[in-house]
Amino acid sequence: DTATTEIYTLSLHDALPISLTGRAVDAVRMFSEKISPAMVPGLAHLKGKGNTEHMMRIASALIATVSGLVAIGAGATVALNRPFMSLWVGKQYYGGLSMTTALALISVLTVITTALGHVVFSSGNVRLPAGVAFTQLAIKLLLTFPLTHAFGTLGIPVAGACASACALILYCVALPSWTRIMKPARLGAMAAGGLILLGSACDTVGTLHRPLLVVISAGTFAVCSILTAFVSVTKAKLALRRAFCSGVE
């Protein structure tokens, strides 16, 4: 856990901005992470019944849904975290745009890899999710100390983001034939990256006190978020319709 790493590597004064800056991001992550565990029994039942095709379609809808939700939430958090922190505990505890961006990336990648792990686990493969989780933890521990030494407190979320990215890459490498599952995961990660960049632009423009630029950047972010939601929901509805219309037992 990021908070645990902070306690052992930094003083409380240094760790407090990281912990508080990540609260809004954690809320987005926890909301999105509630979906995939609830689907595990149903997916495992379909796999046990031999309905692998139906399982894969529903799993694809699951990945598309959680990816779209966390992408929009992460982008919005990056855009609004500065004023949120100022209202909540004061701007002196805001860790900065770079830290918020890194924490948002961690949340996005964690939600997607967690959903992938639940799908793989439901299919009967226990070793792969366990191996990916162990490798992710090892990479995070190996990177945390040198990056913290090099970049200060920013190194902690950067190490977490790198470890989470490695976990997603491992799933992509280990499951080359699961194109139906991996495609929405990759698209969700790319959409999240784009929305996080737009959120960063909104935050930066907001500090310039240029109303017109704020409206333009906020409008662009809103349009892209709506498109992401539309694509995610459409893919999910299509996958579910195909699965259930085919006659799930």
Salt bridges, closest charged atoms under 4 A:
ASP14 OD1 - HIS13 ND1 3.69
ASP26 OD2 - ARG23 NH1 3.94
ASP26 OD1 - ARG29 NH2 3.62
GLU33 OE1 - ARG29 NH1 3.07
GLU53 OE2 - ARG57 NE 3.58
GLU53 OE2 - ARG180 NH1 2.73
ASP203 OD2 - ARG82 NH2 2.75
